[in-house]
Structure formats: C-alpha cells, structure tokens
C-alpha cells in the first residue's frame, strides 16, 4: 500500500466519522433541543465537507505530479 493510498483511505474514514458524528449531534439536538449539540453537529458536518474538498484537491494534485 502506497502512502498516497493510505492517505486517501485515512481521509475517507475521517470524512465518514465527521459526518456520522455530525448527523448524530443534529439528531440529538432534535430530541433534546440543546443548542450546543446543534452547533457541534454543524461544525462536524462542515468539517466533513472541508475534508471532502481537500480530498478532491489532493487527488488532482497527485494526478498532476504523476506520483503513483
């Protein structure tokens, strides 16, 4: 497994974790009404989106540099 492959897998797991936790926090807000969990959920979902954008940028950068 190359470092590039490991990096992609690690980032994809981080995206899944951030989105799952963000979804849980938003669901928890719907049941309890605690504003802190809503803000935490939004921050985690935004972080997951940021990681997805980073992944796209990383893949494009690796394609341009022709690193296997």
Rosetta blueprint (number, residue, H / E / L):
1 X L
2 X L
3 X H
4 X H
5 X H
6 X H
7 X H
8 X H
9 X H
10 X H
11 X H
12 X H
13 X H
14 X H
15 X H
16 X H
17 X H
18 X H
19 X H
20 X H
21 X H
22 X H
23 X H
24 X H
25 X H
26 X H
27 X H
28 X H
29 X H
30 X H
31 X H
32 X H
33 X L
34 X L
35 X H
36 X H
37 X H
38 X H
39 X H
40 X H
41 X H
42 X H
43 X H
44 X H
45 X H
46 X H
47 X H
48 X H
49 X H
50 X H
51 X H
52 X H
53 X H
54 X H
55 X H
56 X H
57 X H
58 X H
59 X H
60 X H
61 X H
62 X H
63 X H
64 X H
65 X H
66 X L
67 X L
68 X L
